[in-house]
Amino acid sequence: GLRWLTTRFPWSLQAIALAGALFLIWMGTQALRSAPQAGPQESASPSPVAPPDTAWHRHYLIGLVTNVLNPKATLFFVALFTTVVSGPVSPPMMIALGVWLPLSTFTWFASVALLLSHAGLRAGLRRHAHQLDRMMGLILVLLGTAVIVRSLQP
């Protein structure tokens, strides 16, 4: 869909890049402005790892549908790809990107899910969540600014 749009209307790639960049900057400023939040305390559990859930496929499908239907995820990937991929893309590269994107996304979310199932790591992340939000906010603002600068260069 994006290839058709950008070949039919060449200016649309720059418009999409700028919209994505503004969105990244908005997300970053929201993270930078966020206030620390008091989260619920971890329950005392004898095991450092959460018990396995037998309905893992149900949770996988909920996560998949949530991510596929999330417009923020789409805008994020479009903004990221316009930074990395510019100009015409060969069919083998399109196939490689088509395979790489879902595999890398699955790997990332599966790794996060496995890591966050450990109660000790989860508690540590909660303690430092505000600092992590601010660091990520700064990274998103810088990335969005870089996209704008790159898009506006002749």
BAFI-3210 file (N, C-alpha, C; in Angstrom, 3 decimals, decimal comma, padded with zeros to 6 digits):
// residues 154
n [1|2|3|4|5|6|7|8|9|10|11|12|13|14|15|16|17|18|19|20|21|22|23|24|25|26|27|28|29|30|31|32|33|34|35|36|37|38|39|40|41|42|43|44|45|46|47|48|49|50|51|52|53|54|55|56|57|58|59|60|61|62|63|64|65|66|67|68|69|70|71|72|73|74|75|76|77|78|79|80|81|82|83|84|85|86|87|88|89|90|91|92|93|94|95|96|97|98|99|100|101|102|103|104|105|106|107|108|109|110|111|112|113|114|115|116|117|118|119|120|121|122|123|124|125|126|127|128|129|130|131|132|133|134|135|136|137|138|139|140|141|142|143|144|145|146|147|148|149|150|151|152|153|154]
n.u [000,801|001,894|003,919|002,526|001,214|003,391|004,694|002,738|002,131|004,696|005,415|004,113|005,613|007,376|005,491|004,338|006,583|007,078|004,688|004,889|007,242|006,441|004,600|006,282|007,764|005,705|004,929|007,341|007,538|005,329|006,188|008,411|007,179|005,736|004,531|005,919|004,532|002,771|002,838|001,059|002,031|004,204|002,928|003,599|005,352|006,244|007,742|010,130|009,381|006,569|003,648|003,088|000,758|-001,911|-003,379|-001,853|-001,943|-004,258|-003,583|-001,471|-002,822|-004,462|-002,512|-001,337|-003,492|-004,040|-001,646|-001,536|-003,827|-003,276|-002,939|-000,824|001,396|001,661|002,188|004,591|006,317|006,226|007,384|009,901|010,811|010,898|013,104|015,164|014,882|015,139|014,165|013,847|012,851|014,046|012,463|013,501|014,430|012,057|010,728|012,489|012,256|009,544|009,549|011,367|010,319|007,853|009,029|011,094|009,553|007,900|009,920|010,915|008,611|008,063|010,407|010,284|007,939|008,762|010,906|009,591|008,015|009,384|009,402|011,238|012,686|010,572|009,794|012,091|012,078|009,752|010,572|012,325|010,882|010,070|012,459|013,207|011,071|011,570|014,107|013,448|011,603|013,277|014,865|012,896|012,103|014,515|014,845|012,538|013,108|015,406|014,282|012,677|014,642|016,100|014,081|013,493|015,729|017,217]
n.v [-001,191|001,256|001,520|001,817|004,240|006,015|005,874|006,767|009,265|011,037|012,983|012,137|010,398|012,044|013,520|011,520|010,769|013,160|013,371|011,054|011,688|013,918|012,632|010,880|012,791|013,924|011,672|011,347|013,789|013,510|011,365|012,544|014,482|013,042|012,126|010,640|007,495|005,809|002,478|-000,667|-002,803|-005,632|-008,891|-011,120|-013,811|-017,192|-018,121|-016,882|-016,614|-016,052|-018,143|-020,528|-019,938|-021,761|-021,097|-019,937|-019,418|-017,939|-015,530|-014,807|-014,345|-012,181|-010,230|-010,063|-009,181|-006,766|-005,348|-005,324|-003,874|-001,447|001,906|003,519|001,843|001,273|003,871|004,328|002,366|003,137|005,690|004,954|003,303|005,124|006,527|004,672|003,303|004,603|005,913|003,895|000,493|-002,738|-005,785|-008,193|-006,996|-005,966|-008,346|-009,407|-007,449|-007,783|-010,296|-009,979|-007,912|-008,923|-011,135|-010,005|-008,320|-010,173|-011,599|-009,572|-008,890|-011,387|-011,808|-009,653|-010,358|-012,776|-011,889|-010,036|-011,711|-012,428|-011,804|-010,288|-008,735|-007,281|-005,770|-004,222|-002,733|-001,279|000,369|002,048|003,153|005,779|007,133|005,584|006,126|008,821|008,701|007,219|008,969|011,120|009,866|009,319|011,942|012,917|011,106|011,698|014,377|014,014|012,690|014,739|016,671|015,217|014,739|017,280|018,074|018,946]
n.w [000,000|000,821|-001,038|-003,472|-002,924|-002,554|-005,014|-006,752|-005,706|-005,125|-003,199|-000,957|000,621|002,002|003,419|005,009|006,469|007,873|009,353|010,898|012,278|013,763|015,358|016,803|018,218|019,732|021,293|022,667|024,116|025,773|027,343|028,547|030,092|031,886|035,103|038,057|038,980|041,494|041,757|042,066|044,714|044,528|044,940|047,602|046,637|046,546|044,421|042,069|039,477|037,442|037,549|034,929|032,288|031,075|028,868|026,781|024,008|023,680|024,960|023,316|020,865|021,630|022,150|019,587|017,945|019,229|018,731|015,898|015,249|016,360|015,864|016,639|016,682|013,962|012,909|014,251|013,140|010,443|010,590|011,513|009,407|007,289|007,975|007,832|005,354|002,239|-000,915|-003,955|-003,452|-003,820|-005,064|-003,728|-001,353|-000,310|000,272|002,159|004,180|004,712|005,879|007,961|009,648|011,008|012,304|013,899|015,488|016,811|018,193|019,860|021,476|022,626|024,078|025,873|027,253|028,456|030,057|031,728|033,178|035,335|038,702|040,271|038,401|037,324|039,565|039,924|037,551|037,943|040,027|038,699|036,670|036,032|035,360|033,163|031,434|030,921|029,679|027,367|026,265|025,583|023,641|021,683|020,983|019,926|017,778|016,242|015,636|014,085|011,891|010,857|010,167|008,259|006,369|005,436|004,126|000,971]
ca.u [000,000|002,755|004,662|001,605|000,995|004,592|005,021|001,696|002,272|006,038|005,475|003,466|006,619|007,841|004,378|004,229|007,753|006,874|003,612|005,466|008,208|005,673|004,021|007,370|008,062|004,586|005,065|008,502|007,237|004,420|007,007|009,244|006,324|004,988|004,843|006,096|003,285|002,892|002,209|000,716|003,160|004,227|002,454|004,647|005,210|007,400|008,511|010,500|008,824|005,112|003,224|002,722|-000,663|-002,171|-004,034|-000,861|-002,345|-005,250|-002,839|-000,713|-003,752|-004,863|-001,378|-001,178|-004,571|-003,828|-000,542|-001,881|-004,864|-002,825|-002,418|000,462|002,445|001,828|002,885|005,960|007,097|006,347|008,386|011,204|011,225|011,262|014,457|016,106|014,718|014,771|014,296|013,205|013,213|013,976|011,569|014,083|014,485|010,690|010,459|013,302|011,627|008,269|009,810|012,103|009,499|007,067|009,898|011,759|008,526|007,561|011,050|010,955|007,520|008,232|011,490|009,754|006,995|009,518|011,658|008,694|007,364|010,218|008,919|012,322|012,944|009,403|009,860|013,169|011,611|008,783|011,317|013,028|010,013|010,039|013,704|013,142|010,140|012,253|015,150|012,778|011,048|014,368|015,235|011,841|012,182|015,698|014,556|011,587|013,824|016,280|013,431|012,303|015,826|016,395|013,006|013,491|016,948|016,957]
ca.v [000,000|002,436|001,633|002,390|005,640|006,835|005,960|007,569|010,621|011,030|013,866|011,511|009,796|013,104|013,852|010,431|010,873|014,301|013,018|010,091|012,397|014,705|011,690|010,451|013,910|014,015|010,573|011,644|014,855|012,944|010,576|013,476|015,234|012,139|012,180|009,299|006,901|004,765|001,268|-001,661|-003,587|-007,044|-009,803|-012,029|-015,073|-018,032|-018,368|-015,639|-016,610|-016,190|-019,478|-020,549|-019,907|-022,824|-020,532|-019,026|-019,041|-016,876|-014,305|-014,471|-013,750|-010,862|-009,346|-009,894|-008,330|-005,432|-004,689|-005,131|-002,841|-000,247|002,886|004,045|000,921|001,493|005,142|004,175|001,621|003,951|006,730|004,298|002,844|006,244|006,929|003,627|002,951|005,748|005,618|002,657|-000,740|-003,880|-006,853|-009,029|-006,245|-005,925|-009,667|-009,499|-006,597|-008,404|-011,424|-009,506|-007,119|-009,715|-011,981|-009,198|-007,851|-011,322|-011,862|-008,512|-009,014|-012,640|-011,576|-008,772|-011,144|-013,712|-011,142|-009,421|-012,722|-012,572|-010,811|-009,400|-007,782|-006,421|-004,832|-003,276|-001,827|-000,349|001,361|002,977|003,410|007,201|007,441|004,909|006,909|010,051|008,354|006,846|010,202|011,856|009,127|009,527|013,325|013,007|010,366|012,499|015,544|013,538|012,421|016,038|017,251|014,431|014,909|018,630|018,319|018,779]
ca.w [000,000|000,878|-002,290|-004,445|-002,566|-002,761|-006,444|-007,376|-005,156|-004,516|-002,037|000,195|001,499|002,890|004,309|005,983|007,347|008,774|010,293|011,839|013,120|014,737|016,307|017,684|019,116|020,673|022,262|023,503|025,068|026,775|028,267|029,318|031,015|032,760|036,532|038,645|039,441|042,501|041,242|043,081|045,215|044,127|045,977|048,075|045,932|046,836|043,206|041,408|038,132|037,452|037,117|033,515|031,971|030,108|027,692|026,190|022,657|023,812|025,258|022,105|019,899|022,124|021,900|018,149|017,448|019,798|018,034|014,487|015,139|017,063|014,899|017,103|016,234|012,522|012,723|014,735|012,152|009,230|010,868|011,601|008,086|006,423|008,359|007,434|003,946|001,407|-002,340|-004,416|-002,744|-004,727|-004,587|-002,672|-000,106|000,212|000,855|003,377|005,195|005,047|006,778|009,126|010,562|011,958|013,141|014,919|016,416|017,660|019,084|020,871|022,433|023,368|025,045|026,927|028,061|029,289|031,066|032,698|034,002|036,532|039,673|040,703|037,330|037,253|040,687|039,628|036,502|038,546|040,809|037,803|035,516|035,676|034,657|031,866|030,612|030,495|028,692|026,122|025,730|024,935|022,424|020,683|020,509|019,064|016,547|015,474|015,120|013,008|010,733|010,285|009,532|007,058|005,392|004,885|003,324|-000,465]
c.u [000,846|003,518|003,779|001,433|002,207|005,017|003,995|001,814|003,609|006,163|004,902|004,469|007,134|006,728|004,216|005,381|007,569|005,774|004,131|006,446|007,492|005,040|005,079|007,712|006,949|004,680|006,221|008,216|006,260|005,204|007,872|008,431|005,604|005,477|005,081|004,763|003,578|002,131|001,852|001,952|003,045|003,693|003,593|004,402|006,424|008,285|008,871|009,931|007,325|004,725|002,802|001,207|-000,910|-002,810|-003,101|-001,299|-003,399|-004,550|-002,027|-001,632|-004,224|-003,742|-001,189|-002,241|-004,411|-002,740|-000,885|-002,884|-004,466|-002,267|-001,083|001,604|002,710|002,581|004,347|006,819|007,261|007,414|009,783|011,693|011,580|012,633|015,475|016,063|014,307|014,993|013,625|013,750|013,022|013,015|012,215|014,160|013,099|010,333|011,226|012,690|010,298|008,419|010,434|011,208|008,658|007,931|010,576|010,755|008,116|008,673|011,113|009,865|007,608|009,318|011,014|008,817|007,734|010,279|010,735|007,896|008,180|009,887|010,012|012,632|011,793|009,428|010,958|012,768|010,604|009,490|011,939|012,178|010,045|011,311|013,721|012,196|010,830|013,338|014,511|012,154|012,100|014,777|014,187|011,861|013,368|015,470|013,586|012,239|014,735|015,475|013,028|013,478|016,138|015,342|013,031|014,754|016,631|017,589]
c.v [001,259|002,619|002,262|003,880|006,498|006,890|006,818|009,042|010,718|011,903|013,213|010,860|010,833|013,484|012,790|010,506|012,016|014,018|012,038|010,756|013,226|013,808|011,189|011,551|014,066|012,920|010,846|012,724|014,382|012,137|011,482|014,215|014,339|012,260|010,763|008,779|005,834|003,553|000,330|-002,459|-005,026|-007,897|-010,732|-013,389|-015,932|-018,257|-017,047|-015,534|-016,833|-017,586|-019,457|-020,569|-020,944|-022,296|-019,539|-018,559|-017,936|-015,536|-013,855|-013,785|-012,366|-009,852|-009,053|-008,942|-006,899|-004,687|-004,400|-003,991|-001,524|000,766|003,486|003,145|001,111|002,781|005,048|003,469|002,404|005,027|006,121|003,868|003,990|006,787|005,949|003,358|004,198|005,372|004,320|001,432|-001,905|-004,942|-007,781|-008,308|-006,138|-007,249|-009,815|-008,661|-007,189|-009,594|-010,920|-008,786|-007,972|-010,593|-011,175|-008,674|-008,976|-011,602|-010,839|-008,722|-010,306|-012,480|-010,701|-009,554|-012,114|-012,990|-010,569|-010,440|-012,985|-011,438|-009,829|-008,340|-006,786|-005,367|-003,790|-002,275|-000,826|000,742|002,430|003,390|004,872|007,601|006,801|005,645|008,157|009,757|008,010|008,066|011,017|011,186|009,365|010,947|013,484|012,284|011,147|013,729|015,149|013,255|013,735|016,657|016,535|014,634|016,265|018,975|018,091|017,540]
c.w [000,000|-000,423|-003,370|-004,189|-002,906|-004,223|-007,181|-006,971|-004,421|-003,265|-000,781|001,149|002,485|003,883|005,399|006,976|008,344|009,794|011,340|012,791|014,176|015,791|017,296|018,695|020,149|021,736|023,214|024,523|026,135|027,806|029,130|030,380|032,016|034,204|037,044|039,173|040,472|041,997|042,368|043,470|044,724|045,269|046,350|047,438|046,242|045,610|042,547|039,993|038,226|036,985|035,658|033,342|030,882|028,831|026,995|024,805|022,669|024,064|024,046|021,091|020,331|021,861|020,424|017,586|017,963|019,036|016,577|014,324|015,811|016,065|015,333|016,645|014,748|012,253|013,159|013,690|010,853|009,433|010,913|010,225|007,157|006,774|007,796|005,938|003,177|-000,054|-002,707|-003,676|-003,702|-004,172|-003,553|-001,318|000,515|000,882|002,166|004,497|005,649|005,975|008,081|010,128|011,499|012,853|014,244|015,942|017,359|018,661|020,205|021,921|023,239|024,427|026,202|027,841|028,978|030,399|032,142|033,501|035,266|037,506|040,091|039,655|037,202|038,362|040,455|038,553|037,049|039,345|039,914|036,604|035,085|034,915|033,273|030,918|030,072|029,464|027,350|025,471|024,996|023,626|021,331|020,126|019,563|017,734|015,664|014,869|013,961|011,738|010,062|009,538|008,221|005,964|004,731|004,090|001,856|-001,047]
res [g|l|r|w|l|t|t|r|f|p|w|s|l|q|a|i|a|l|a|g|a|l|f|l|i|w|m|g|t|q|a|l|r|s|a|p|q|a|g|p|q|e|s|a|s|p|s|p|v|a|p|p|d|t|a|w|h|r|h|y|l|i|g|l|v|t|n|v|l|n|p|k|a|t|l|f|f|v|a|l|f|t|t|v|v|s|g|p|v|s|p|p|m|m|i|a|l|g|v|w|l|p|l|s|t|f|t|w|f|a|s|v|a|l|l|l|s|h|a|g|l|r|a|g|l|r|r|h|a|h|q|l|d|r|m|m|g|l|i|l|v|l|l|g|t|a|v|i|v|r|s|l|q|p]
***
